[in-house]
Amino acid sequence: MASVLTTTQIVSEFGQYYVKEGQNRSRLIRSLQQMPETLEKYARHIRTTETAYRMANYRHGSVLQPFTTTFNPVSEIEFIPNEIKLQKIKVNARFTPDEIEDSWLGFMSGNTTRNKKDWPIVRFLMEEYLAKQIGVDREELMVYKGVRNNAGSTPSACMDGIRKQLIDGANKSEYPIHVIQGIGALDEDSIFDQIEKFDESLPSLYRTQPVIIFVSPKWFRAFMKDRRAQTFYQLRNENDLDTAIDFTGGRHRLVALPSMEGTNDLWATVPDNLLWLTIRDMNTASAEMQAIHYDVDVMLDWWEGIGFACNQMVWATAETVGAPSAIDTASPVDGIIARSILPRVEAATDVDHESAKVSGDVLGNMTDDATVKVNYGTATTLGTQSSALTATNGKYTATLGSLSASTKYYYRLEVTIGTDKYVSETKDFTTEAAPAAGGQA
């Protein structure tokens, strides 16, 4: 500690001596209510009494029909549970104030207590160092980038952050978030067009509704610079630039999240759909400070979680959630596909000189008229389709026969719904050599 703090630093912060204005515990807990910027500005804060917050989303079919005197109910409503888990987080810190006693002894003028917990230097460390560092750790390492790991010891292991929720949401078998294909890796020379294309891929229902598109500060700045460079803008200075997406009436806007710093991610949702949950009011969080021999130990723990109220109002690029870069033909908008169906194909098995077995599954909202096939061929253009497949325990399997020996084949899983087609990534296998003449097949 002696190498971190000096008398000059302390006096600069508090004057000649630290004036008592509150308890260490209450001040530290209040600091937790100063939420990181991501949560404070863009999440709806909900206090709950459970470690898992459960909601029921629903989907339904059309209800209008021509009038007849016969009662003919057609409404189909399906309720789908959505759960956000809260995770327990702790702070354990230890100070040894005696190590710097000589340097701050004069600073304690007017305070004669020998209880280390009440020493001004301890209160300084609690309120100026510990409380602020909690906020930094949460915003920079946990809120967006966190992945819960009970065996971990770093801020990023404390909680499943927003990016983990996006990835998990994209891979849900039911009620997934929308994965948008075709944007590609963000590029400073084309970021303006990429953001516009991303926005154009949102369903028409949301074109008149507020939507927030999130990127890191780096890409936000690149977008604004690219917008400034567009010759059709008549700008007097940078203050004339705003964050609204063109042709949305100001309802769609771009936001830079400090918690996304260092990422190349791009995602969007409607206001208040991002939820920030605490199991109870922070004022009742468990906090304890103990003076043990020469040390002062601080123990603090609380519960919180992040998630989405409705996955169907969340969109992310394939690059953000790690979805395969497939070539779809489902309702394209200038080459952009908003995937609500995600086929996945596995490595081929039982490969011999004339046949192979291919399996896969489909994430998303499958309908009764959906057709699933395997498309395969000796070139990346494929060309040969299997017969329609039926799922067994959620998996589609096709045995490809009449193949040529010692030949490389490419294959993928394809789902057709009406005029829309969704495809998996393309994989390959090579058939075995033909048996020697006179040998057994």
Protein Blocks (a to p, Z undefined) as FASTA:
>chain_A
ZZmpcfklmmmmnojbdcdfbdfklmmmmmmmmccfklmmmpccdddfbfbdcddddddd
dfbdcddfbdcdfbdcdddddddddddddddddddfklmmmmmmmmmgoiabfbfklgmk
lmmmmmmmmmmmmmmmmmmmmmmmpccdfkbcbfklmpccfklmmmmmmmpfbhpacdde
hkbpadfklmmmmmmmmmmmpcfklmmgccdddddfklmmmmmmmmmmpmkbccfblklp
cfbdehklomaccdddfklgoiacdcdddehkaccddfbdfklpccddddehjbccdddd
dddddddfblklcccdfklnopacdddfehpeehiacdfbdcdddddehiafkbccdddd
dedjddfkbccdddddfbfnlopacdddddeehiacdddehiaehiacdddddddehjbc
cddddddddddddddehiaZZ
